[in-house]
Amino acid sequence: MPEKGLIDTMTALWGGAVATLIAAFVGRLMYHTSEVRAHRRPFFGWELLWEIPVAVGMAVIGEALSRYLGLDSPVSTGLVATLAYLGPRGAEALIERLIRGKSAG
């Protein structure tokens, strides 16, 4: 019997949508924590509330991208967490870098 990881366990207990949202919120929390450590924002403040729609939006985008790429559940959840950490501006910068890299070569 194959071992189940954290993502497989979350998916089995709560379903894929909840696991995806949890991954997105964890990604945004990691970003928020790095901003707090850099003294650019307080931990508890209005900035934390603004992370909610960003997390949900990046979860939707990440889930759509993972389905387009045909990724399995653990990889898909990791992609969602990564995109949520990057946020909209970080994802935009990554896409621009990928496009420039392909056009330059």
ChimeraX commands (.cxc) that place a marker at each C-alpha (Angstrom):
marker #1 position 0.00,0.00,0.00 radius 0.5
marker #1 position 1.53,3.36,-0.98 radius 0.5
marker #1 position 2.18,5.88,1.75 radius 0.5
marker #1 position -0.14,8.83,1.91 radius 0.5
marker #1 position 1.35,12.27,2.30 radius 0.5
marker #1 position -0.10,15.38,3.89 radius 0.5
marker #1 position -1.77,16.56,0.69 radius 0.5
marker #1 position -3.33,13.15,0.02 radius 0.5
marker #1 position -4.63,13.05,3.59 radius 0.5
marker #1 position -6.11,16.56,3.33 radius 0.5
marker #1 position -7.75,15.67,0.04 radius 0.5
marker #1 position -9.20,12.46,1.48 radius 0.5
marker #1 position -10.56,14.20,4.58 radius 0.5
marker #1 position -11.93,17.42,3.15 radius 0.5
marker #1 position -11.87,17.06,-0.62 radius 0.5
marker #1 position -9.71,18.60,-3.30 radius 0.5
marker #1 position -11.25,22.07,-3.20 radius 0.5
marker #1 position -10.58,22.55,0.50 radius 0.5
marker #1 position -7.04,21.19,0.15 radius 0.5
marker #1 position -6.44,23.65,-2.69 radius 0.5
marker #1 position -7.76,26.57,-0.63 radius 0.5
marker #1 position -5.67,25.56,2.37 radius 0.5
marker #1 position -2.57,25.45,0.16 radius 0.5
marker #1 position -3.39,28.91,-1.21 radius 0.5
marker #1 position -3.90,30.35,2.27 radius 0.5
marker #1 position -0.64,28.80,3.47 radius 0.5
marker #1 position 1.16,30.34,0.48 radius 0.5
marker #1 position -0.26,33.79,1.22 radius 0.5
marker #1 position 0.51,33.37,4.94 radius 0.5
marker #1 position 4.14,32.61,4.08 radius 0.5
marker #1 position 4.29,35.78,1.97 radius 0.5
marker #1 position 2.58,37.84,4.69 radius 0.5
marker #1 position 5.02,36.50,7.30 radius 0.5
marker #1 position 7.99,37.52,5.17 radius 0.5
marker #1 position 6.53,41.03,4.91 radius 0.5
marker #1 position 6.08,41.12,8.69 radius 0.5
marker #1 position 9.69,40.02,9.24 radius 0.5
marker #1 position 10.89,42.80,6.93 radius 0.5
marker #1 position 8.87,45.28,9.04 radius 0.5
marker #1 position 6.76,46.34,6.04 radius 0.5
marker #1 position 3.46,45.46,7.72 radius 0.5
marker #1 position 2.10,44.38,11.10 radius 0.5
marker #1 position 1.07,40.77,11.56 radius 0.5
marker #1 position -2.50,41.59,12.58 radius 0.5
marker #1 position -3.86,44.36,10.41 radius 0.5
marker #1 position -6.00,45.19,7.42 radius 0.5
marker #1 position -3.28,43.83,5.15 radius 0.5
marker #1 position -4.05,40.33,6.39 radius 0.5
marker #1 position -7.69,40.65,5.29 radius 0.5
marker #1 position -6.61,41.66,1.79 radius 0.5
marker #1 position -4.78,38.35,1.48 radius 0.5
marker #1 position -8.08,36.42,1.47 radius 0.5
marker #1 position -9.28,37.38,-2.03 radius 0.5
marker #1 position -5.73,37.02,-3.35 radius 0.5
marker #1 position -5.52,33.48,-1.93 radius 0.5
marker #1 position -8.88,32.48,-3.41 radius 0.5
marker #1 position -8.03,34.00,-6.79 radius 0.5
marker #1 position -4.63,32.34,-6.94 radius 0.5
marker #1 position -6.25,29.02,-5.92 radius 0.5
marker #1 position -8.62,29.25,-8.88 radius 0.5
marker #1 position -5.81,30.20,-11.26 radius 0.5
marker #1 position -3.49,27.52,-9.91 radius 0.5
marker #1 position -6.15,24.81,-10.12 radius 0.5
marker #1 position -6.97,25.79,-13.70 radius 0.5
marker #1 position -3.30,25.80,-14.67 radius 0.5
marker #1 position -2.67,22.44,-13.04 radius 0.5
marker #1 position -5.62,20.90,-14.88 radius 0.5
marker #1 position -4.38,22.38,-18.15 radius 0.5
marker #1 position -0.94,20.88,-17.52 radius 0.5
marker #1 position -2.45,17.56,-16.39 radius 0.5
marker #1 position -0.82,17.57,-12.95 radius 0.5
marker #1 position -1.76,15.09,-10.21 radius 0.5
marker #1 position -3.08,16.10,-6.80 radius 0.5
marker #1 position 0.11,16.61,-4.76 radius 0.5
marker #1 position 1.87,18.48,-7.55 radius 0.5
marker #1 position -1.25,20.52,-8.27 radius 0.5
marker #1 position -1.53,21.56,-4.63 radius 0.5
marker #1 position 2.13,22.52,-4.57 radius 0.5
marker #1 position 1.63,24.63,-7.69 radius 0.5
marker #1 position -1.29,26.40,-6.04 radius 0.5
marker #1 position 0.75,27.14,-2.91 radius 0.5
marker #1 position 3.63,28.45,-5.01 radius 0.5
marker #1 position 1.41,30.70,-7.11 radius 0.5
marker #1 position -0.35,31.96,-3.99 radius 0.5
marker #1 position 3.01,32.80,-2.43 radius 0.5
marker #1 position 4.04,34.68,-5.57 radius 0.5
marker #1 position 0.70,36.47,-5.79 radius 0.5
marker #1 position -0.57,38.26,-8.88 radius 0.5
marker #1 position 2.49,40.49,-9.32 radius 0.5
marker #1 position 4.95,37.67,-8.79 radius 0.5
marker #1 position 3.08,35.40,-11.20 radius 0.5
marker #1 position 3.03,38.20,-13.78 radius 0.5
marker #1 position 6.79,38.69,-13.42 radius 0.5
marker #1 position 7.35,34.94,-13.79 radius 0.5
marker #1 position 5.23,34.78,-16.95 radius 0.5
marker #1 position 7.01,37.79,-18.44 radius 0.5
marker #1 position 10.38,36.19,-17.72 radius 0.5
marker #1 position 9.26,32.93,-19.36 radius 0.5
marker #1 position 7.98,34.76,-22.44 radius 0.5
marker #1 position 11.15,36.85,-22.76 radius 0.5
marker #1 position 13.29,33.75,-22.36 radius 0.5
marker #1 position 11.48,31.96,-25.16 radius 0.5
marker #1 position 11.56,34.95,-27.51 radius 0.5
marker #1 position 15.25,35.66,-26.84 radius 0.5
marker #1 position 16.35,32.12,-27.76 radius 0.5
marker link #1:1,2 radius 0.2
marker link #1:2,3 radius 0.2
marker link #1:3,4 radius 0.2
marker link #1:4,5 radius 0.2
marker link #1:5,6 radius 0.2
marker link #1:6,7 radius 0.2
marker link #1:7,8 radius 0.2
marker link #1:8,9 radius 0.2
marker link #1:9,10 radius 0.2
marker link #1:10,11 radius 0.2
marker link #1:11,12 radius 0.2
marker link #1:12,13 radius 0.2
marker link #1:13,14 radius 0.2
marker link #1:14,15 radius 0.2
marker link #1:15,16 radius 0.2
marker link #1:16,17 radius 0.2
marker link #1:17,18 radius 0.2
marker link #1:18,19 radius 0.2
marker link #1:19,20 radius 0.2
marker link #1:20,21 radius 0.2
marker link #1:21,22 radius 0.2
marker link #1:22,23 radius 0.2
marker link #1:23,24 radius 0.2
marker link #1:24,25 radius 0.2
marker link #1:25,26 radius 0.2
marker link #1:26,27 radius 0.2
marker link #1:27,28 radius 0.2
marker link #1:28,29 radius 0.2
marker link #1:29,30 radius 0.2
marker link #1:30,31 radius 0.2
marker link #1:31,32 radius 0.2
marker link #1:32,33 radius 0.2
marker link #1:33,34 radius 0.2
marker link #1:34,35 radius 0.2
marker link #1:35,36 radius 0.2
marker link #1:36,37 radius 0.2
marker link #1:37,38 radius 0.2
marker link #1:38,39 radius 0.2
marker link #1:39,40 radius 0.2
marker link #1:40,41 radius 0.2
marker link #1:41,42 radius 0.2
marker link #1:42,43 radius 0.2
marker link #1:43,44 radius 0.2
marker link #1:44,45 radius 0.2
marker link #1:45,46 radius 0.2
marker link #1:46,47 radius 0.2
marker link #1:47,48 radius 0.2
marker link #1:48,49 radius 0.2
marker link #1:49,50 radius 0.2
marker link #1:50,51 radius 0.2
marker link #1:51,52 radius 0.2
marker link #1:52,53 radius 0.2
marker link #1:53,54 radius 0.2
marker link #1:54,55 radius 0.2
marker link #1:55,56 radius 0.2
marker link #1:56,57 radius 0.2
marker link #1:57,58 radius 0.2
marker link #1:58,59 radius 0.2
marker link #1:59,60 radius 0.2
marker link #1:60,61 radius 0.2
marker link #1:61,62 radius 0.2
marker link #1:62,63 radius 0.2
marker link #1:63,64 radius 0.2
marker link #1:64,65 radius 0.2
marker link #1:65,66 radius 0.2
marker link #1:66,67 radius 0.2
marker link #1:67,68 radius 0.2
marker link #1:68,69 radius 0.2
marker link #1:69,70 radius 0.2
marker link #1:70,71 radius 0.2
marker link #1:71,72 radius 0.2
marker link #1:72,73 radius 0.2
marker link #1:73,74 radius 0.2
marker link #1:74,75 radius 0.2
marker link #1:75,76 radius 0.2
marker link #1:76,77 radius 0.2
marker link #1:77,78 radius 0.2
marker link #1:78,79 radius 0.2
marker link #1:79,80 radius 0.2
marker link #1:80,81 radius 0.2
marker link #1:81,82 radius 0.2
marker link #1:82,83 radius 0.2
marker link #1:83,84 radius 0.2
marker link #1:84,85 radius 0.2
marker link #1:85,86 radius 0.2
marker link #1:86,87 radius 0.2
marker link #1:87,88 radius 0.2
marker link #1:88,89 radius 0.2
marker link #1:89,90 radius 0.2
marker link #1:90,91 radius 0.2
marker link #1:91,92 radius 0.2
marker link #1:92,93 radius 0.2
marker link #1:93,94 radius 0.2
marker link #1:94,95 radius 0.2
marker link #1:95,96 radius 0.2
marker link #1:96,97 radius 0.2
marker link #1:97,98 radius 0.2
marker link #1:98,99 radius 0.2
marker link #1:99,100 radius 0.2
marker link #1:100,101 radius 0.2
marker link #1:101,102 radius 0.2
marker link #1:102,103 radius 0.2
marker link #1:103,104 radius 0.2
marker link #1:104,105 radius 0.2
view
